[in-house]
Amino acid sequence: MHIIHTGARRAKKPHPDPGGEDMAKPLRKLSRRLFLEWLGISGLAVAAGCSPRPGNPTPTLTSTATLTRLPPTAIPTHTASLTPKPVTPTAVPRTAVALTRVKTYEAKLLRAQWQAMVDTLGGLHDLIKPGARVGIKVNLTGSPAMDAPDKPPAPELFATHPAVAGAICEWLTDAGAGPLTIMDGIADETAWSKWGYAEMAKPLGAKLINLSKPAPYSGFAVLPVGNQSQIYNAFLLNGLLQELDVFISVAKLKCHSVMGVTISMKNLIGLTPLYEYMRKDTDNARTALHGSPDYDTRLPGVILDLNLARPIDLAVIDGIFTCEGGAGPWDKSLAQVKPGIFAAGLDPVATDAVGTALMGFDPEAASQSLPFTRTNNYLTMAQKLGLGTNRLDEIPVMGESLEAMRFPFQPAA
């Protein structure tokens, strides 16, 4: 594993990102010279996040970094309630999406409905092997400092609800999985406690990892994108991401002012260490990932690159209580809605396509048309790259029907 050391950076106060979901406090500063030498490109190209010109050789980075892990901080108290038995997997198309209706975040109800979706998808026995190292990427955008007393709590409005992650973690333990990590590149670490994650994770023995820091390593790892890269050839990410056997994206079902929709694939923007992806120190946002705020054709490519660098093995949608009209409290048109939607699938493109349709939009809509009015349709781009399908006629929706569950959303302004 390649590890890049980062030096300490003086802390600054976080500020909300005008784009919505890219806000954080400064963490650590990458040696710009070292990263430039590895990529073999100019400082301007790095600031813009551009790939090397065709024909440039791929540089080799060597490091003498010592991998230093933090000691365990939690001891599991939840033990498997069932003894796993040999099961013959049910043949289910990979493009299938399980859809169910859940009206509240009551723990027993969530666990039962989650198990029903797992069964609908054939049991997922090929995915979860005994001892598998599993990472669960949630969406904890924003900060508890933005919570308003006259608004619903963040997990019932714009952030992934801890009860959803908890139900998945309990099922993973019962299925024989090994170490569980709940993760996001968060802006404010008080979110773990104030939004209910610390209380949920402790009895399950799940670790909470802020991906905007390199811990439990002393530096960030280099994860390559591969030969289908759109914008970036590689990303600096927490080294845990390349150790995982299973990677699950658990996203809120929401609209987005730039991307049109933000579901499981865009959830991966939060993998990046936020202050390593700024154009300048004063941005307080992942501005290097963005293009023009009025017409952003850059961010769709970045989303695809992140999904190539760390592919999603299982996509989950929390649309039980969520928001319309935006992605967070920085959007003035934001309002709570309660669609009661809970969905999952092995194909993140198909899962997000179903999520888009559930919100009343066409997942095959032309770029620069609703809901992708300020950008390109990244679901169609992903389909053309072979990452999955956004064609509803190729996606078996199992459980509840899409038409019965459709809940039209107000798009982001």
PyMOL commands that set and color helices and strands:
alter all, ss='L'
color gray80, all
select helices_A, chain A and resi 32-39+43-48+107-120+144-146+154-156+162-174+191-194+197-204+239-242+266-271+274-276+287-289+299-309+348-358+378-385+392-394+402-405
alter helices_A, ss='H'
color red, helices_A
select strands_A, chain A and resi 3-8+28-30+97-101+134-137+180-184+207-210+219-224+234-237+246-252+254-256+260-262+314-319+322-324+335-337+341-345+397-399
alter strands_A, ss='S'
color yellow, strands_A
deselect
rebuild
show_as cartoon
